[in-house]
Amino acid sequence: MLATDSALVLFSGGQDSTTCLAWALKHYSRVETIGFDYGQRHAIELTVRPGVLEQMRRQSPEWDSRLGQDHMIDLSLISAISDTAMTQNVEIVMQENGLPNTFVPGRNLLFMTVAATVAYRRGLTVLVGGMCETDFSGYPDCRDDTMKALQVALNLGMNTRLKLETPLMWLDKAQSWDLAEDLGGQPLVDLIRSGTHTCYLGERGELHDWGYGCGTCPACALRANGYQQYAARKAAKPALK
C-alpha cells in the first residue's frame, strides 16, 4: 500500500542532505532516509551520518515521530568503475571537458534509481535530494532537467507515480543556510555547522565558523562563502529595523 504523505530522503550526512531532511520532515508525515557507501574519499561522512540522524530526532518530538527507517546501501561498484577525485586520492583539477574531476559519472543517476527501488518496496511516493543548479560545481547530474527526465524514466520503467523533489535546486548556499534556519531555527543551523560533513578531502580536524573541513576544496569554499553571506545578512537585520 502506498503512503501518499511519505518520502525517502537521499541522506549523506552533509549540509545539503540534512537541510533536505528537515524540509521533508516538515512536509511529510512519514520520512525514511537512504545513504550510499560508494568508496568515497570522504567516507568520514558515513561516520558522522548516524549522529546527525539522532540529533535530528532531538530537534523536536514531531520530527522524532515522523522519522522512520534508515537504509544504507553498498554501491562500491561506483569506485570500481570510475576514476575521479571523489573516489581516488588525486589532486582536484578541472578536466578538458570543462568538468572538475570531482564529478562522478552516473552517481546521482544510480543513487536515484536505487532510491526509487527502495521507495517502491517501502511504499514511499516521494524522493528528496539535495541537487542544486544555482550553486554547484557544474555537475550535469545535478541539473533540474536531469531530475525531471529521470523522474519520467523511473515512473515509466516501474509503472509508478514517484515524485522527485529537490528543495535546494534554485537556492545558493547562503539561501540554504537561510532555509535551515527557517525550518529548525538556530538549533538546526548549529547542528549543520558542527555535525555535518561536506569537505571532499574528509578533513575534520578544525571547526571553522561554517563547520569542519580543509577550507580549500570546492565543497568547503562553497559552504564557507555561503555561511559568511548568511551570517552577514543575519548580523545586519537589527540595523534594518
Buried (B, 14 or more C-beta within 10 A) or exposed (E): EBBEBBBBBBBBBBBBBBBBBBBBBBBBEBBBBBBBBBBBBBEBBBEBBEEBBEBBBEBBEEBEEBBBEBBEBEBEEBBEEBEBBBBEEEEBEEEEEEBBBBBBBEBBBBBBBBBBEBBBEBEBBBBBBBBBBBBBBBBEBBBBEBBEEBBEBBBEEBEBEBEBBBBBBEBBBBBBBBBBBEBBEEEBBEBBBEBBBBBBBBBBEEEBEBBBBBBBBBBBBBBBBBBBBBBEBBEEEEEEE
